[in-house]
Amino acid sequence: MSISSQEICILPNKNNLALLQTNGMPGNLYNNCSNLPATPTRLERLLRERELRKYSKCLNDCEAELPSSTQDCFSPDLETSTCWFNDEELLETVSASRSLNDDGERLDFRTSKQRLLVVANRLPVSAVRHGEDSWQLEMSVGGLVTALLGVKEFDTRWIGWAGVNVPDEIGQKALAKALDEKLMQRCIPVFLDEEVVHQYYNGYCNNILWPLFHYIGLPQEDRLATTRSFQSQFDAYKKANQLFADVVNEHYEEGDVVWCHDYHLMFLPKCLKERNSKMKVGWFLHTPFPSSEIHRMLPSRLELLRSVLAADLVGFHTYDYARHFVSACTRILGLEGTPEGVEDQGKLTRIAAFPVGIDSERFIKALELPEVQDHMKVLKQRFAGRKVMLGVDRLDMIKGIPQKILAFEKFLEENPNWCNKVVLLQIAVPTRTDVPEYQKLTSQVHEIVGRINGRFGSLTAVPIHHLDRSLDFHELCALYAVTDVALVTSLRDGMNLVSYEYVACQESKKGVLILSEFAGAAQSLGAGAILVNPWNVTEVASSIGYALNMPADEREKRHHHNFKHVISHTAQEWAATFVSELNVTIVEAQLRTRQIPPPLPIEVAVDRYSCLNNRLLILGFNATLTEPVDTLGRKDSQINEWEPKLRPDLREPLRKLCDDPKTTVLVLSGSARNVLDDNFSDYNLWLAAENGMFLRVTTGDWMTTMPENLSMEWVDSVKNVFEYFTDRTPRSQFEVRETSLIWNYKYSDVEFGRLQARDLLQHLWTGPISNASLDVVQGRRSVEGAAIDRILGEIVHNKGMKEPIDYVLCIGHFLTKDEDIYTFFEPELPSEVPASVRPQVPTQVRTSIVGSRAALLMKQNSMSAVEQNKSYAIDGDTLHSMVTDRISLQEGSSVLDLQANDYFSCSVARKRSNSRYRLQSSDEVVTLLRELADHR
């Protein structure tokens, strides 16, 4: 039986003991593979990567001269206008990275470079058309451009939308040519038509995803009139992501790392992996990822989560965001979260936090430039005798600009002596000026600023200087350098690099940073900054007063802590760390892939089946012969799982197989007897119910395989405990079977269910089973090898077999601890089974020996020509003894005469398995059984 991980089962074992069984959250299954060669740990690999990067940087710094092609990746005559960066400090993307070989070892960085394809919604440049075939290129403003500015670790190519609609082929070719000529093929455009941009970018990205990820919520349908509906926007979103994927595939070279960025491209990892499953794909989110309770409101929540999970590595700015993502996958998709990430059928997607940084050296060196010094001199003269407070934000709803200004007003009200001694400079960069909500925000900010200046200002001075525009890079650095207090009051922010830039420019003045606790940077700079809740105006006002009056020694200590972090956690280090982690993740995935069974060769299995005369088919029931069950926690799927039904399209092929005199069919399940009777009473086959405790051929009566003297006195007391926790755990259930009790909390809230399970176990141990002879086993066993041994002997005895079984096909969806059934029939049984526990071979039994000595052991373990007192079944590392029944069999015969190529063990919908082969789903089981039925 395939049983969920959210289940506690109590049942007796063959030693007159009761087994208390529970499935907890699995860890990394591949970490303890004893048959894997010794390999470096993840930490060892990452530390080696870090040292190699330092060594490479040191050598690069010592190079006397570099080839001219490595000096600038962009043309120096590239025009810039509305940007903080000048044309001499554009993005350089020459890589010094190395690629991994097949064994996960680094190649010499001097002879190889790893290409990095950075895929983002926008290119680091915007294009303005002048005429039919002429384009002007301008640097774009954005967090990603700021973060990657100056990264020189990789041979980087940028893929993205140029920010302009180019419907004609002539214009597209002209733009591509302009990018090639001026940017040395470093920027590759993606062309989107106007309708797709409207629905994808203005609609789904900005109208749905962005508000949701910033806890603003979803708009009402009637507010989507200009962008149609949720579904039409999502269709455009998928179409746009596919267009990005097409461009990536066109320029992809083997060994490239593809780094997808932000919520605009959540569907891209899936598109890329569907085309090339070996592609190295990482995805990074630059915004917050909301709580699962927020994310579950999204109509397309399932598709987006699964699409992101197609990536090999998923990165976030902070641990909180990563934790929210894992929680969403657990609660919404029903997947298992591990300390390493999210696991789905053996495929592990690594989830980790990578706090982004800035090119701190660029800001530090800029302070020495003459033009910056000139700006600083002017600012010092302009605000002489006054403390300078600074805010630099996009004019956005999440930046908390009104809250910041209101807090400053509160401070002036409470401290009137500061009215002529402090000034707030607020730089508000306009954004989305055509959106009514942003127009309303702009008016609101202007109104508050005007009121405060009118209230606290004079003819010669005002307390707030507000600018609705951006500053160039030199002006910005000068402003950072002369500021005494920086005020960042984001209501919700992915990271906020303004705080980093301010710290980088404060080595001389050592100003104070007031930082919102809702900004991602608070987790990195929180120790040196003053953390505030921007919604609490009184708290922010008090923090302003504390910062302005802070002693010099405390300012220096706080600044030293933050400055050390900013100069060590740079954008270059961020990018290098992410790609290194991605490379290591790929190596580990390759190691895990070696443990994934290959697909079942159906033609070979069918061919061997048709050639042999005494065939045994062992079939699991749940998730193998049943209809697929929705694992997402829906009520209808819960009902369906309680009452599993045989797939209608399996009835005919199963009947043909059961009627074949050369074939014996056995259905194994943990389900109760009545469930199997309801589904299979009309077929001529064998049924094993309740984990092998009961057995019957459908033409006969049920028989039990457990000892008659088993004590079940514990059942009533345990049943009372199960009832208690079922009443207090919504959507849980318990089931009373003849030999076991099961409490299932699969459909309960994940975290609450686990807490309840922990309390239930504790209550059982301190109460009903405290003095009972019980074993606690972590995990869930369906059928022990010993049970198969007894079942097999009973089948041979009942059918009066004169020829040994020469073909076995075993198919099921079993958990890892259930899979001893797969190894039971292996001709090459592990030879390290201690001789002291091997069953003795009766001298009067003759066998036809095939395979290894271990195979002979299993054959003899299945025979009962004479009465044996004891036999043993190896289950993992535990040795269980059992009393066997006397089963007569004609002397001189053998139960098994099985060649290695006539045994097919196959897991269903499980990539991690001990079986020889795998089938993707129960649909492939249908295909296989139909083929077998047609080749009888």
N, C-alpha and C positions, 0 to 999 in steps of 0.2 A: 504493500500500500504506500502510495505517496502521501506523506503527512506533512502538514505545515510546520514551520519552525516555532509557531506560537501555540504550542500544545504541551500539556502535561498528561502523561499516561501512567497508570498504575496497573500492573498485571503480574501474575505469578510466572516464575520461570520454571525450568525443568528440575531444579534442585529444591523444590518446595519452598522457594523464596519468592518474594514479590519485588519486582523491579519498578522503581520510581523513576520515570524517564521524562526529561524535559529538553527542549531545544532552546538554547539561547542564541544570541547573535553570533554567527560564525566569524571567526577572524580570517586572516589571510590563509587560504587553504594551501597555497603554494609555498608558504614559508617553511614548512616542515616536511618537505619531500625528501625522504632519505635517499632516494635513488638519483638525486641531482648531484652533479659534481660541486665541490666546494667553490663558491663564487664570492666575490666581494659583496659586502652588505651595501645597502643604499647609502648609508652614511659614509662608508669608505669611498664609494664612487664619487659622491658629491664633494667630499673633502679633496680628493685627488683632482677633480675638475677645478675646484677653487684654486689650488696651488698652481695648476697649469695656467690658469688665467693670469694669476699674479706674475708668473714667470714670463709669460708672453708679453704682458704689459711692460715689464721691466726691460725686456729686450727691445721692444718697440720704442721705448723712451730713449734708449741708448743708440738707436740707429742714427748714423751721421746724416743720412739723407734717405728719402723715400722716393719711389717712382712717382712721376708727375701725376699718373692716373689715380694715385691714392691720396692726393692732396685735397681734392674737392670732387664730390660726386654730383654737384650741381654747378651750373655755370655762374660765374660771379656777376654777370650782367642781368641776372634774374631780378625783375622789378618787385619791390614790396611796397605796400601802401598801408593798409589797415592792419598792422601787425606790430607786436612788441619786438620782433627780431629784425636786425638789419641784414642787408644782402651779403655781408661778408661772414656771417655766422650761420649759414644755412646748414641743413642737416647733412652730415657726412655718414655714410653707411658702408664704408669699406670694412670687410670682416677680417678678424684675426683668429676666428674660431676654427676648430678642427672638427672633422666628422668622425663618427664611430665606425669601426669595422664590424664584421659579422659576429665577432666574439665579444663585442662590447668594449674593446680597447681603443684608446685614442690613437689616431694616425698622427704623424709628425705635423705639427702646426705650420712648419715652414714650407711643407710641400702640398698642403691641402687646405681648402677653406670650405666652410659649410655655408651654403646659401640659405638665407632666411627670407621667406616670402611673407611679408607683413600685409595682411588683408584687413582693411578697415573700410568703413562706409565712405570716407573721404580720403582723397590723396592729400599729401602734405602741401599740395599746391592747388589753387583754384584757377580756372581758365576763363578768360574774358575774350570774346571773339571780336575781331576787328576785320570786317570784310569776309569774303568767302573762304579764304585759305590762310588767314593770318590770326594768330592767337597771342594774347599777352598772359603771362603766367604770374600768379601772385601767391606768396606763402599763405597757408591757411592758419587760422587761429584755433587751437583746441588742445585739450589735455593730453591726448596721445602724441601729438606733434611735440608738445613741450617735453613730455617724458622721454621721447626717443631722440630728441635733439642732441647731437653729439655722440650718439652710440656708434662705436667703431669696432665692435666685437665681431660683426658678421658681415658677409657679403649680401647686403640687403636689397631686396626689390619690394617696392610698394605697389599694391594693387588696390584700386578703389575708384570711386566715382569722382569725376572732376568738378562736380557741382554745377553742371550746365547741361541743358538738353541739346544734343547734337543729332537731329533726325536724319541729316543727309550724309551719304557716304563720303562725299568730298570733305566735309567738315571733320568727320571722324578721322580720316587719313591725315588731314592737315594737323589736327591736334596730336595724334600719335607721333607724327614726324617732329613736331615742335618739342614734345617731351623727350624724344630720342636724342635730338640734337643738343638741347640745353641741359638735359638731366642725365645724359649718358645711359639711357635705357633703364634708369633706376625707378621710374614711375610708369606704371602700366595702367591705362584708363579702362574703366568699365562703363559702357554706354547704356543708360537707362532712358526709356522714353518718358514723356511728360506724364502720362497716365499712371505708369508704374511708380514714378517718383511721388506723385500725389497720394496714391493709395499706400505705398510702402513706407516712405519717409515721413511725409506730413501726417499720414493717417496712422498706420499701425505702430511705427516706432515712436513718434512724438505724441500721439494722441492716446495711446493705450499702454505700451510698455514703459515709457519713461515715467509717466505719472504713477503707475503701479509700483515700479521699482523704488520710487521715492515716497511711497506711502501716501500718495495723494488719492489713490483709488481710480476706478474706472468711470468714464463719462457715461451718461445715460444715452440710450440709443437715439433719442430725438436730437441729441447734440452732434450726431454723426452725419447729419444731412449732407454736408459738403464732401464727406469722404465715404459715403455709402454706409456700409455696415461692418460689423466685426468680421464676418466671414469674407466679404470681398476684400477687406484690408489684409486679412491673413493670407488669402490667395495671392495677392500682389506681393506680400512679404516673402512667401515661398518662391515665387517666380523670380524676384530680385536676387534672392540668395542663390538660386540656380544659375542665374547669369554670372554672378561672382564666381561660382564654382567652375563654370565653363572657361572663364578667363584663367583661373588658377591651373586647371588641367592643361590648358594650351601652353603655358609657360613652365609647367612643373618639370623638374629633372630629378631622376632617382637620387635619393639621399637628401633632398631639400627638406627643410623644416617649414611647415605652413602654420603661421601664427594668426589666428582669427581674433578679431577684437570687437568687443562690446555687444550690446543688446541688438544692434542692427543685424547681426550675422549669427544669430543663435541656431539657425537652420543649416548653416554652412557646413559644420563638421559632418553631419549626416550625408549631405550631398557629395562631399569629397570622399568619404569612406565607401560609399556605394560604388563609386567609380574605381577607387584604388584602395583596397583594405590595408595595404602596407604603407600607405602614406603617413608620415609623422605629422599629426595634427594636434595643435594646442589651441585652447580658447580661453580668453581672458576678459573678465567683466570689469569695466571701469566705473560702474555705478554701484550703489549698494544692491545686494540681493535681499529681497524682503523676507519676512517670516513666511512660513508655509501657509499660515492662515490668510495672508494677503495674496500670495501667489495662487492659491487654489481658486480664487475668484476669476482668474483668467480663463476664458472659454477654451483656448488652445493650450492649456497647461500641460497636457500629456505629451503632445507632439513636441513642444519646445524642450521639455526636460529630456526626453529620449534623444532628441537631435543633439543636444549638448553632450549627452553621455556617449555619443559616438566618438568624441574626441579622446585622445590618449591622456591628456592632461588638462584639467580645468582649473584656472587660477582666479583668485579674488584678492582684493586689497587687504582684507582683514580676516581673522579667524571667524568672527561673527558671521560675515557674509558666507564663508565656506560652510559653516555649521547650518545656516539657514537652508543652503542648497541641498545638503545631505538630508536634512529633515524633510524637505519637500519631496525628494526622491523616495524617502522611506514612507511618508504618509500618503503621498498621492499616487506613486507608482507601485508601492508595496515591495520595494527592493530593500536589500540589506545594506546598511551602512557599516563600514569598518573604520578603524583609525586611519587607514590609508585612503579611503574614498568610498565609492559605491560599486557594489558587485552585482552583476546581473548574469546569471547562468555561466559563471566562470570568467566572464569578461570584467576586469577591474578597471574602472576609470579613476585615475588618481585625482584627488581633490586637495588643493593646498592653497595657502595664503602667501602672496608675494607683494609686499608693500612697495609701491612704485616710488621712485625718487626723482631727482632732477640732475642736470649737469651742473653740479655745484661749482666746479672749477671755472666754468664759463662766467658765472655771476661774480665770483671772487676776483677774477682777472679783470672783469669789466670795470670794477671800482677804480682801477689804476689808469683807465683811459682818460685822456684830457677832456673829452667831451662830457664824460660822466662827472669829472671833478668840477667842471664849469657849472653843470646843472646843480650839483650839491652846494656850490658857493652861492648861487642865486637863491636856492631854497632856504639856506641858513639865514641869509640876509632878510628874506621876505618874512620869515617866522621867528625872527630873533626875539628872545625873551618869552617865548611861548612853547609849551610842550606840544609835540606833533603826534597825533593819533592817525592811523591809516587803515582804510578798508579798500581792498581791491577785489571786485567781484563782477561776474556777469550779472546783468540786470535780470535776475531770474527769481522765480517764486521760492526756490529752495535755499537761496543764499541768505535769507533772513536780514535783508537790508532795512526794512521798516523796523524790525525788532532792534537792530543795532542802533538806529537813530533815536528810537524812543528810549532806549537804555541810556544813551548819551544825554538826552533831555532830562531824564530822571536824575542822573548824576549832577547836572548843572542846577537842578532845583534844590537838591540836598546839599550842594557845595557851591553856593553863590560866589565864594572867594576865588573859584577857579574860572569864572566866566571870561576873563581877559587873559588867562594864563594858559589856556589849552585850545587847540583847534583840531577838528576832525576833517581829514581829507578823504572823501569817498569817491573812488573811481568806479563807475558803474558802466561796464561795457555793454552797449545795446545788443539785444539778441531777439530774434523772432518778433520783430517790430510790427508785423502784419497780423499778429494774433491778438484778439480782443483782450484776453486775460493779461497779456504782457503790457498792452497799452494802458490798461487799468492800473497795473502795478506801477508803471512809470508815473502816472498822474498822482497816485497815492504817495510815492516817495517825494515827488516835487512839492506836494502840498505840505508834508510834514517838515521838510527842510525849510520851506519858506516860513512856516509858523515859528519854528525854533529860532531861525535867524532874526525874525522880526521881534521875537520875545527877548532874546538874550544878546542880540547884536547891537552895533552902534554905527555911526557914520563912517568910522575908520576901520572897523573890524567886525567880522561875523564869525560865529563859532563853527560853522560847517561850510566847507567848500566842496560842492558836489559837481562832478564832471560826468556827462553822459557820452563818454568816448573812451577809446583805448589810448594808451601811451606807447611810444616806441621804446625799444629795449633800454636805451641809455637813460631816458627820462625815468623809466620805472626803477632801474637800479639806483639812481640817485635818490629817488623818493624813499625807497626801502632803507637806504643808508642813513638818512637824516631823521627817520621816524623813531620816536620814543616808545610807542605802544602800538602794536598791530592788533586789529580787532577782527576776528573771523567768527561769524555767528551763523554759520550754515544750519538750516533746519534739518537737512539730510544731505550728506555729501559723500560721494564715493571715497575721495581721498582729500582733496584740496591742496594743491601744490603751492598756492600762494604762501602758505605758512612756511614751507621749505625755502622758498625764494627769499622771504623776509629774513629768516635765520641765517642764510648764506651771506647776506649783505650786512650783517650786524656784528662782525668780528670786532669792529672798532667801538661802536656805541654801546653794544650789548643791551639792546632794548628788550622789552617784555612782550611776550606773545599771549594774548587772550584767545583761547581756542574753544570752539563749540565741541561738546562731547559727542555730538551727532556727526561730526566729520571723521572720515576714516583716519586722518592724520592724528587724531587724538590718541590712538593706540600706539603710535610711534613717538610722538612728541609730548605726550601727556605728562611725563615726569618733569619736564622743564617748563611747560606752559601752565597758565592758569585756566583750568577747565571750567566751563560754564554751561548752563542750560539756557539757550537763547530765548526760550519761551518765558523764562523768569526774568523779567525786566529789572526787578529789584536786585537780583543776584548779579546780573551783568553790570549794573550801575555800581554796586559795591566793589566788584572786581576791577572796574576802571579806576576807582579811587585807590585801591590797594596797589595796582600797577604803577600809577603815577607817583606814589609815595614810597615805592619799594626801595630799600637800602641798596647801595651799590654792590655790596658783597653778595647779597642774594640774587641780584640781577645777573652777576657774573657766573654764579654757580648754575643758575637755570640755563643761561645761554650756553655755557660750556657743554652741558649735557646734550642740548638740542643740536648744537653745532657739530659735535662729534658724530651724532647720528646722521645728520644731513650729508656730511662729506664722505661718510663710509657707505651709506646706502644710496648710491647714485642710480641714475637711470641706466647707465651702462651695466652696473652690477645687477640691477633688476632684470634687464633683458638677458644677460648672460646666465643668471641663476635659473630663470624660467626655461631657457633652451637646454641648459645642462640637465635640469630635472626632467625635461621631456625626453632627452636622449637616454637617461637612466631608466625612465619608465618604459621606453621601448625595449631596452635590453631585458628588463624584468618580464615584460609581456612575452618576449621570445622564449624565455625560460618556461613561462607558464604554458605557452602554446605547445611546447613539446609534450605536455601532459594532457592535452586535449585530444580525445580519440578522433580518428578520421571518420568521415561519413561512411555509413555502411555501404559496401559494394553490393547493391541489391541484385544485380545480374549474377554475380558469383554465388551469393547466398541461395538464390533460386536454382541455379545450375546444380550446386552440390545437393540441394534438397531433392531435386528430381532424380538424382543418380543413386540415392541410398534408400534402404528398405525399412528401417526401423527408426522413425524420426520422433523427436520430442520437442514440442513447442511450449515454452514457459512464458506466459504473458502476465505482466502486471495489469491492474485494472484502472485505478485512478490515474488520470492524465496520460494514459496509454490507450485504453479502449473506450474511454468516455469522451463526451463532448468537451472541448476546451472550456476552462472555467476562467472567468474574469478575475484577476488577482488584485483588482484595484479597490476592493472593499465595497462594492455596490451591493445593495440588498438582494437583487435578483441573483447575483453570483453566489451569495452566501446560501440562499435556498438551494440553488443547483448543486452546490458542493455537499450539502447535507444529504441530498438524494441523487447520487451519481447514477447516470443512465448509460447504457451501451449505445455507442454511436449507431444510428440507423444504417449508415453506409457500410458497416462492418458485419451486419447480420448475415448477408448472403455468403461472402467469402469465409466467414467463420464457420458457418454451417457446412460448407463443402470440406473444409479442413477437418472438422470433427467427424464427418462421415467417412473419411478416408481410413481404411483399415491399417495402412502403413504409418499413420500419424497419431500420436497421442498429444492432446492439448491439455495443459494445466494452467488455470488462472489463479494467481496469487494475489491476496489482498489483505489489508488490515481491517476491512469492513466486516460487519456482522454477517452471520449466516443468511439472515432473511434478505439482505441486500443482494447477495450473490444469487440466492434462489430466484429473486424477482427478475434478475437480468439473464440468467443462464439455464433455467430449469428445462428449457426446450432443446438444449444442445447436448450432444453426447461428448462430455468432457469431464475433467476433474476440477474440483474447487477446493482451495485451501483458504479458510477464513480465519480472521482474528490472528494474524501473524503466524499461521501454521498450526494454531491450537486445534482447529477442527478440519477434517478432511472428508471428502466423499466424492464418489462418482455420481453423476446426476441421475443414474438409474438405481442408485442405492441410498442407504441412510448415512447420516453424519456419524463420524467416529471421532474420538478425541485422541490427541497425541500426548496429553499431559498425564502425569502420575495421578492415580486415584486418591492418594492421601494428601493432596494439596489442601492447605487450610485457607479458607476465604473469610475468616472471621473479621478481618480488617475492613471489609467492603462497606459496611453500614456507616462506620465512623468517618471513613474517608468520603463517602457519598455526602454526608452532612456538610463537610468542609467545602466540597465542590459546589453544593447548592448555595451555600453562603456567599462564595465569591462570584458565582454566576449572577446572583441577584444584584451584586454591587459592581459588576463590570459590564457596562452596556455592550450588547452585541456579542457577548461570549456565550458559550453553551457547554454543557457537559453531557456525555453519553455513557450510559450503563450497558456494558456488554457482559456476556456470561463469564468471561475470564479477565476482564479489565474494566477500568474506569478511565475516561478521557475527558479532560477539560481543555477546550479549544478557545483561544482568545485571538485568533488570527484577524478577525474583523473588528476588534476593539481598537481604540486609540493606541498607537504603537507604544508610546512611553508609559501610558497608564497601564496598559496590559502587562508590560514587563514588570512594573512595580507591583502589580497585583500578584503576578506569578511568583515573584520573590517572596512576598508576604505569605502566599499560600504554602510554599515549600517550608518556610520557617515555622508556620503554624502546624503543619503536618509533623515535622520533626520534634516539636516540643509537645505534641499532643497525641493524636490517634496512633502514630506509628513509632512513638519514642521507644517502646519496649518490644517492638516486633522485629522479626528477622527479615530485614529488608535491605536491599542494595539500592544505592543511588547511582544511576548511570546517566551521564550527560549525553544527549543525542537520542535518536529514535531508531530502533531496529525493527525491520519488518519481518524478515524471515531469517532465522539462523541457518548456518550451514548444516547443523545437526538436524534441523527440521526438514530441510531438503533431502537429507540422507534417508530419513524415515519415510517421507512422502514417496520418494523414488522407489524404495523397497516395497511399499504397499502397492504402488502402481504395477510393478513387475509381477508381484505375487497375484494380484487380482486378474491381470490379463493373461497370466500364464505364459509370459514371454519365453520363447526358446532361443531367440537370437538376441545378442546384446544390442543396446541402443548405439547407433553409429552416426547420428546427426542430432545436434542440440542447438536450438535457437532460443535465446533468453532475452526478452525485451521488457523494459520497465522504466518507470520514473521514480527512482529510489534516492533517498538521501545518502550522503557519503557513508554513514555508518550502517546502511542497509545493504551495501554492495558486496558483502561476502558471497552472495549468491552468484555473482559474476565469476569470482575466482574459484568457486567450488568445482567447476567442470574443467578448469584449465589443465591441459595435459602436463604443462610445466609448472607444477605447484612449487612454491618456494621451498628449497631444500633445507632451509635452516630450521625447519620444525624439529624440536628436540626429539631425539630417538626415544627418550624415556616416556614420552606421551603419545607415541605412535601406537595405534592399535596393533595387536599381535595378529599375524596371519595364521588362520586355522590351517592345520596341515592337511585336512581332508577337502579343502577347497581348491579347485583347479581353475586358473584364469587364463584368458588369452591376453598376454601382456602387450600393451601398446603405449608408447610414450615413456616417460621417465618413471623412476621408482616411486616418485610422489604421485604420479598418475595411478600407479598400481595401488598405492595406499588408499586413494579415494574410491577406486573401484571396489576394493575389498571392504571398505567402510560402508558401501552401499549394498553389499550382499548379505544374505542371512541364510546360508545353507545349513548352518548349525546355530544353536542358541548361544549368543554372546552375553556376558554379564554386563560389560560396559563398553561404550565407545566414546570418543571425544570429538568435539567440534572446535576448531580454532576460530575465534571471533575477535579480530584485532589483536590486542596483547593479552586478552583474557581467555583463560581456559575454562570452559564450562563442561561439567560431566553430566551425563543423562543416562537414564535407564531405558534400554531399548526393548521393544516387544520382539517376540519370536516370530519371525516371518520365514516360512519355508519357501525354498526355491529349488528347482531341479538341480541336483548335484552335477557339477561339471560345467555349468553355464556361468557367464559373467554379465553383470548389469550393463557395463559400459565397454565399448570397443571403439573409442573415439580418437580419430586423428585430429591433429591441431587445426588443419584447414577445414574440418567439418564441424567446428564449434564457433558459433557467432553470438557473442554477448553484446548487447546494444542498449545504451541509455537513450531515453526520450526527453528532449528539451532540456538536457543538462550537458554543458560543455565540459565541466569538471567531473570526471568519472573514472572508476576503475575498470569500466567495460572496454572491450576491444574497439567498439565502434559506437557511433551515435546517430540518432535520427533527430531532425530539427523539431518535429512536432508530431502530434497524433495523426495529422494528415498524411505524413510519410508512412506511418504504421498501416494506414488503410491501403496505400499503394503497395506496400510490401506484401501484406496478407492477400491482396487480390492476385498478385503475381504468383504467390505460392499456390493459391487455390486453382489457378489455371494451369499449373505444371505438376499436377498430381501424378 
